[in-house]
Amino acid sequence: MSHISRRQFLENSMFATAAAALAGQTHQSVFAQEETGEKLRVAVVGVNGRGGSHIDGFGSRKDCVIAAIVDADEVVGNKRADEIEKRFGTRPTVYLDMRKCFEDKSIHIASIATPNHWHALSAIWAVQAGKDVYVEKPVSHNVTEGRRIVEAARKYNKIVQTGTQSRSNPGMRAAIEFLHKGGIGEVKLARGLCYKPRGSIGPRGNYDVPASVNYDLWSGPAAVNPLTRPKFHYDWHWQWDYGNGDLGNQGIHQMDIARWGLNEMSLGESVQSYGGRFAYVDAGETANTQVCIHEYKNGKRLVFEVRGLKTEPLMEASVGVIFYGSDGYLVMPSYNGGMVFDKDGKKTDKVFAGGGDSHHFANCVKAVRSRKHEDLNADILDGHLSSALCHVGNISYRLGTPVAATELNSTLKDDKEALETLDRFQRHLLDNKVSPDSTKITVGPKLTLAGTEEFSGPRAAEANKLLTREYRAPYIVPKTEDL
């Protein structure tokens, strides 16, 4: 696999002159901004979707200003800039290429909301250019990318916040504290839910890239392939070159809460996934119905369910997390809190609630001022681990083979929890007029994790290849030694 050094990147992007000054940006300069009232200057990278929330999150603050907009779609970028000028009174500079933006040494924070395949490289380039970073979830497109961001953040002493805003919401923080203090007893199982119906994205074909899009810049680390989906923006989530399915789109939020609640700081001992893209045939490649089972050494389990077809809530949660304790259940049906059920499954009056995105942007600014990554509620290490759990689940799925439902039942026959999950999975298919008896389910292998964010044992060689990707020069996520 080809790679590029930091020096090569700086030279290739005409970045060398500014980089020396930016990489040496002192802590004192940030403190000086706080003392003098100077605003932190923010560049929002990727503004078509979630980037709008970044604009609001930083732009609404008295201590920040949206100084720059970066988007590979010229129409989208200028439209956002017009909106910012109308709302906040100052029009930001608009860039197509983030490298040109990062040359501006007056930019303090790069706030990244690009498609997933750009998250890691954007964050690393920004860190190398002396910027602090807010990067959307999942922080990476594959496992190794996330670890590279962590390494870059630590090497250059930069603040890197992950966009899992539940971590900063007071209601969610109170609920997790209650859980960690034994509020529902011993917890051995967390179940993440992404019950979020999604329709077909349209037939696979050859479509025209919008004329306003610089497709080379948009593709970045991925190959410049023909556009095979009707809708250019957003629907990239369901194609492997750019997205990670709903497991890594919506699901990463709930995966993060589940791991946080279980108090785990690793990828566990093993992972297995099964599922498929059911009920329609379209340009999408990722599963729309999927189960991932993560196991930890201490007997804990994290089970994750993606349902992209119509389904009923489980214990009043559709997009949420359920913690199973020896003394009851804690159900998180939102981003900002939860409710407690007793051992018999009856809801109690114990409820946690409160919060919004503004808390998370405030936490990022606080850490930028303090220069302590420990002040972050969602430091990049947490973002990496939770994102990587999604990635390893997808790796098992992608290595899977189609089998009959009866064969899967037989495979899981000694695992009560797995069978219960499979039973609900199959009933969900039936409810959507998909017969498990006549439909093949893609069943991935149970993969062993070696404790080094790599796989060991059977199928390890195949699985380890999917921990990274082939990059297209010059859009190459650097190896550790090249950061």
C-alpha positions in Angstrom: 0.0 0.0 0.0 1.4 3.4 -0.9 1.9 6.0 1.7 2.9 9.7 1.9 5.0 11.4 4.5 3.9 14.6 6.3 6.7 16.4 4.5 5.5 15.2 1.1 2.0 16.3 1.9 3.1 19.8 2.9 5.1 20.2 -0.2 2.4 18.7 -2.5 -0.3 21.1 -1.1 1.9 24.2 -1.2 1.7 24.1 2.6 5.3 24.2 3.8 5.7 27.9 4.6 2.6 28.2 6.7 2.9 24.8 8.3 6.0 25.6 10.4 4.2 28.5 12.0 1.0 26.7 12.5 2.4 23.5 14.0 4.3 25.7 16.5 1.1 27.6 17.5 1.6 28.1 21.3 -0.8 27.5 24.1 -0.2 31.1 25.2 -1.9 32.3 22.0 -5.1 30.5 22.8 -5.0 31.8 26.4 -4.4 35.3 25.0 -7.6 35.0 23.0 -9.5 34.2 26.1 -8.0 37.1 28.0 -8.5 39.7 25.2 -11.9 38.4 24.1 -10.6 37.5 20.7 -13.0 35.0 19.0 -11.9 31.5 18.0 -12.0 31.3 14.2 -13.7 28.2 12.9 -13.5 26.5 9.5 -16.4 24.2 8.8 -15.4 21.4 6.4 -18.3 19.8 4.6 -21.5 21.8 5.0 -24.3 20.0 3.1 -25.7 18.0 5.9 -24.5 17.8 9.5 -22.2 20.7 8.7 -25.2 23.0 9.2 -25.3 22.0 12.9 -21.6 22.8 13.2 -22.3 26.2 11.7 -25.0 26.8 14.3 -23.0 25.2 17.1 -20.0 27.4 16.8 -21.5 30.4 15.0 -24.1 30.9 17.7 -21.4 31.3 20.4 -20.2 34.8 21.3 -16.6 33.5 21.5 -16.5 31.9 18.0 -16.9 33.1 14.4 -17.3 31.0 11.3 -14.4 32.2 9.3 -14.3 29.7 6.5 -16.4 27.2 4.6 -15.0 24.2 2.7 -17.1 22.1 0.4 -16.3 20.2 -2.8 -19.7 21.3 -4.1 -19.3 25.0 -5.1 -23.1 25.7 -5.0 -23.5 24.2 -1.5 -20.5 26.1 -0.1 -21.6 29.5 -1.4 -25.2 28.9 -0.3 -24.0 28.2 3.2 -21.7 31.3 3.1 -24.7 33.4 2.1 -26.7 32.0 5.0 -23.9 32.7 7.5 -23.6 36.3 6.3 -27.3 36.9 6.6 -27.5 35.3 10.0 -24.2 36.4 11.7 -23.2 39.5 9.7 -19.9 38.3 8.2 -19.4 36.2 5.1 -16.8 33.4 5.5 -14.2 32.6 2.9 -15.3 29.8 0.7 -12.9 27.0 -0.3 -13.2 23.9 -2.5 -10.0 22.4 -1.2 -9.4 22.1 2.5 -5.7 22.2 2.1 -5.9 25.8 1.0 -8.1 26.6 4.0 -5.7 24.9 6.4 -2.9 27.2 5.1 -4.7 30.1 6.8 -2.9 30.4 10.2 -5.6 32.5 11.6 -8.0 29.5 11.7 -8.0 27.9 15.2 -10.6 25.0 14.8 -11.4 22.8 11.9 -14.9 21.4 12.3 -15.3 18.4 10.0 -18.6 17.1 8.7 -17.5 15.6 5.4 -18.6 12.2 4.1 -17.2 9.4 6.3 -14.3 8.4 3.9 -12.8 11.9 4.4 -13.1 12.2 8.2 -9.7 10.8 9.2 -7.6 12.5 6.6 -9.3 15.8 7.1 -8.7 15.6 10.9 -5.0 14.6 10.5 -4.3 17.3 7.9 -5.9 19.8 10.2 -3.9 18.7 13.2 -0.7 18.7 11.2 -1.5 22.3 10.2 -1.8 23.4 13.8 -5.6 23.3 14.2 -7.7 21.8 16.9 -10.5 19.7 15.5 -14.2 18.8 16.0 -14.8 15.7 13.8 -18.1 14.0 13.1 -18.9 10.4 13.8 -17.8 7.9 12.8 -14.4 9.5 13.1 -13.0 7.1 10.6 -13.9 5.0 7.6 -11.9 2.0 8.8 -10.2 0.9 12.0 -6.6 2.0 11.3 -7.7 5.5 10.4 -9.1 6.2 13.8 -5.9 5.1 15.5 -3.9 7.4 13.3 -6.1 10.4 14.4 -5.4 9.6 18.0 -1.7 9.4 17.4 -1.7 12.6 15.5 -3.7 14.4 18.2 -1.3 13.3 20.9 1.9 13.9 18.8 0.9 17.5 18.0 -0.8 18.2 21.3 -4.1 19.1 19.7 -7.7 19.0 20.9 -9.8 16.6 18.9 -13.5 16.3 19.9 -15.7 13.5 18.5 -19.2 14.5 17.3 -21.1 12.1 19.7 -23.0 14.8 21.4 -24.7 12.5 23.9 -21.5 12.5 25.9 -22.1 16.1 26.8 -25.8 16.1 27.5 -26.5 16.5 31.2 -29.4 14.0 31.2 -27.2 11.3 29.5 -24.3 12.0 31.8 -26.5 11.6 34.9 -27.9 8.4 33.5 -24.5 6.8 32.9 -23.3 7.9 36.3 -26.4 6.2 37.8 -25.5 3.1 35.9 -21.8 3.1 36.9 -22.8 3.5 40.5 -24.8 0.3 40.4 -28.2 1.8 39.9 -29.5 -1.3 38.2 -27.0 -3.7 39.8 -24.4 -5.7 37.8 -24.6 -5.1 34.0 -23.4 -7.7 31.6 -25.3 -6.8 28.5 -25.9 -3.6 26.5 -28.2 -3.7 23.5 -27.8 -0.9 20.9 -30.8 -0.2 18.7 -30.9 1.5 15.3 -34.6 0.9 14.4 -34.7 3.5 11.7 -36.7 2.7 8.5 -34.9 3.6 5.3 -36.3 3.2 1.8 -34.6 2.2 -1.4 -32.1 4.7 -2.8 -33.0 3.9 -6.4 -31.6 1.5 -9.0 -27.9 1.1 -9.7 -26.9 2.7 -12.9 -24.6 5.4 -14.4 -25.5 8.9 -13.3 -24.1 12.3 -13.8 -22.1 13.9 -11.0 -23.6 17.4 -10.3 -21.7 20.0 -12.4 -21.0 22.1 -9.2 -19.0 19.2 -7.6 -15.3 18.8 -7.9 -15.5 15.0 -8.0 -11.7 14.5 -7.6 -11.8 16.4 -4.3 -15.1 14.8 -3.2 -13.7 11.3 -3.8 -10.4 12.1 -2.1 -9.0 8.9 -0.5 -11.4 6.7 -2.6 -11.0 5.8 -6.2 -12.7 8.1 -8.7 -15.4 5.7 -9.8 -18.6 6.2 -11.9 -21.5 7.5 -9.9 -23.9 4.5 -9.5 -26.6 6.0 -7.2 -29.3 8.5 -8.3 -28.9 10.9 -5.4 -25.4 12.2 -5.1 -25.5 13.7 -1.6 -26.2 11.7 1.5 -26.9 8.3 -0.2 -23.2 7.6 -0.2 -23.8 6.3 3.3 -25.0 3.0 1.8 -22.0 2.4 -0.4 -18.8 0.8 1.0 -16.3 3.1 -0.7 -17.7 6.1 1.2 -20.0 5.0 4.1 -20.5 2.4 6.7 -24.2 1.7 6.5 -26.5 2.7 9.3 -24.3 0.9 11.8 -21.7 3.6 11.3 -24.2 6.4 10.5 -26.9 6.6 13.1 -25.7 3.5 15.0 -22.4 4.9 16.0 -24.2 7.2 18.5 -25.8 4.3 20.2 -22.7 2.1 19.9 -20.8 4.8 21.8 -23.4 5.0 24.6 -23.4 1.2 24.9 -19.6 1.0 25.3 -19.6 4.0 27.6 -22.2 2.4 29.9 -20.3 -0.9 29.9 -17.1 0.9 30.9 -15.0 -0.8 28.2 -12.0 0.8 26.5 -11.2 -1.9 23.9 -12.7 -3.6 21.0 -13.4 -6.8 23.0 -12.5 -10.4 22.4 -14.6 -11.3 19.4 -17.2 -10.1 17.0 -19.8 -11.7 14.7 -22.4 -10.1 12.5 -25.2 -11.3 10.2 -27.9 -9.6 8.2 -28.6 -8.4 4.7 -30.2 -5.8 2.4 -33.8 -7.0 2.3 -37.1 -6.0 0.8 -35.7 -4.2 -2.2 -32.8 -4.2 -4.7 -31.1 -0.8 -5.2 -27.8 0.9 -5.6 -27.0 0.4 -1.9 -24.4 -2.2 -0.8 -24.5 -2.1 3.0 -26.9 -4.1 5.2 -30.3 -2.5 6.0 -30.9 -5.2 8.6 -28.0 -6.4 10.8 -27.0 -7.9 14.1 -23.5 -7.5 15.6 -22.5 -9.4 18.8 -19.4 -8.1 20.6 -17.9 -10.2 23.5 -15.6 -9.0 26.2 -13.2 -11.0 28.5 -15.2 -10.3 31.6 -18.4 -11.9 30.2 -19.9 -8.6 29.1 -21.7 -8.4 25.8 -22.6 -5.6 23.4 -25.3 -6.6 21.0 -26.2 -4.2 18.2 -29.3 -4.3 16.0 -29.9 -2.3 12.8 -33.4 -2.4 11.3 -33.9 -0.3 8.2 -37.4 -1.7 7.6 -40.5 -0.8 9.5 -40.4 -2.1 13.1 -41.9 -1.6 16.6 -39.8 -0.2 19.5 -38.2 -2.4 22.1 -39.0 -1.3 25.7 -40.1 2.1 24.2 -36.8 2.6 22.4 -36.3 2.7 18.6 -33.0 4.5 18.3 -31.4 4.0 21.7 -29.7 1.6 24.1 -30.9 -0.8 26.7 -28.7 -1.9 29.6 -29.7 -5.2 31.3 -28.8 -5.2 35.0 -29.3 -7.7 37.8 -31.7 -5.3 39.5 -33.5 -3.9 36.5 -33.1 -2.1 33.1 -31.9 1.3 32.1 -33.4 2.4 28.7 -31.9 5.3 26.7 -34.5 6.2 24.0 -32.9 9.5 23.1 -29.6 11.4 22.9 -30.2 13.1 26.3 -31.3 10.7 28.9 -33.1 7.5 29.9 -35.6 5.8 32.1 -35.4 2.9 34.6 -37.5 -0.3 34.5 -37.6 -2.7 37.4 -36.7 -6.4 37.1 -40.2 -7.3 36.0 -40.0 -4.8 33.1 -42.2 -2.2 34.7 -41.3 1.4 34.2 -40.4 3.3 37.3 -40.5 7.0 38.0 -36.7 7.3 37.7 -36.1 9.4 34.6 -33.0 11.3 33.3 -33.4 14.1 30.7 -31.8 17.3 29.5 -29.4 18.6 26.9 -28.7 19.6 23.4 -25.9 20.0 20.8 -24.8 23.3 22.3 -23.3 21.5 25.3 -21.0 19.5 23.1 -19.7 22.5 21.2 -19.2 24.3 24.5 -17.2 21.4 25.8 -15.0 21.5 22.7 -14.3 25.2 23.2 -13.5 24.7 26.9 -10.8 22.1 26.0 -9.4 24.3 23.3 -9.0 27.0 25.9 -7.6 24.7 28.6 -5.3 22.8 26.2 -6.2 19.6 28.1 -7.7 16.8 26.1 -8.9 15.3 29.4 -11.5 18.1 29.5 -13.2 16.7 26.5 -16.3 14.6 27.0 -15.7 12.8 23.7 -12.0 12.7 23.2 -10.8 11.2 19.9 -9.8 8.0 21.7 -13.4 7.4 22.6 -14.5 8.3 19.1 -12.0 5.9 17.6 -13.0 2.9 19.8 -16.7 3.3 19.3 -16.3 3.8 15.5 -14.0 0.8 15.4 -16.6 -1.4 17.0 -18.9 -0.5 14.1 -16.1 -1.2 11.6 -15.2 -4.7 13.0 -18.9 -5.6 12.9 -19.1 -4.6 9.3 -15.9 -6.6 8.6 -17.5 -9.8 9.9 -20.6 -9.1 7.8 -18.6 -8.4 4.6 -16.7 -11.7 5.0 -20.0 -13.6 5.4 -21.7 -16.1 3.3 -25.5 -16.5 2.5 -27.1 -19.2 4.6 -30.7 -20.4 5.2 -32.3 -19.2 8.5 -32.5 -22.8 9.7 -28.7 -23.1 9.4 -28.2 -19.9 11.4 -30.6 -21.2 14.1 -28.5 -24.4 14.3 -25.2 -22.4 14.6 -26.5 -20.3 17.5 -28.4 -23.2 19.3 -26.2 -23.1 22.4 -26.5 -19.3 22.9 -29.8 -18.2 24.5 -29.3 -14.5 24.1 -28.2 -14.8 20.4 -31.2 -17.0 19.7 -33.6 -14.5 21.2 -32.1 -11.8 19.1 -32.3 -14.0 16.0 -35.9 -14.8 16.7 -36.8 -11.1 16.8 -34.7 -10.5 13.7 -36.7 -13.1 11.8 -40.1 -11.9 13.1 -39.1 -8.4 11.9 -38.4 -9.8 8.4 -41.8 -11.6 8.4 -43.5 -8.3 9.5 -42.0 -6.7 6.3 -43.1 -9.6 4.1 -39.6 -11.1 3.8 -39.7 -14.8 4.5 -36.6 -16.0 6.4 -37.3 -19.5 5.1 -36.9 -18.5 1.5 -34.4 -15.7 2.0 -30.7 -16.1 2.5 -29.1 -14.3 5.4 -25.5 -13.3 5.1 -23.7 -14.7 8.2 -20.2 -13.5 9.0 -17.6 -15.5 10.8 -16.9 -15.1 14.5 -13.7 -13.2 14.4 -11.2 -13.1 17.3 -9.6 -9.8 18.2 -6.0 -10.0 19.3 -6.0 -7.0 21.7 -3.9 -4.9 19.3 -6.8 -3.8 17.1 -6.1 -6.6 14.7 -7.6 -10.0 14.2 -6.1 -13.4 15.1 -7.1 -17.0 14.4 -9.3 -18.3 11.5 -10.0 -15.8 8.8 -7.6 -13.3 10.4 -5.7 -12.6 7.1 -8.9 -11.7 5.2 -10.2 -9.6 8.1 -7.0 -7.7 8.7 -7.0 -6.5 5.1 -10.3 -4.7 5.8 -8.8 -2.8 8.7 -7.6 -0.3 6.2 -8.1 0.5 2.5 -6.1 1.3 -0.7 -5.7 5.1 -0.8 -5.5 7.3 -3.9 -2.5 9.7 -4.0 -2.2 12.4 -2.7 -5.2 11.6 -0.4 -3.4 9.1 1.7 -3.9 8.6 5.5 -0.3 8.4 6.7 1.1 5.5 8.6 2.3 6.0 12.2 5.9 6.7 11.2 4.8 9.3 8.7 2.6 11.5 10.9 
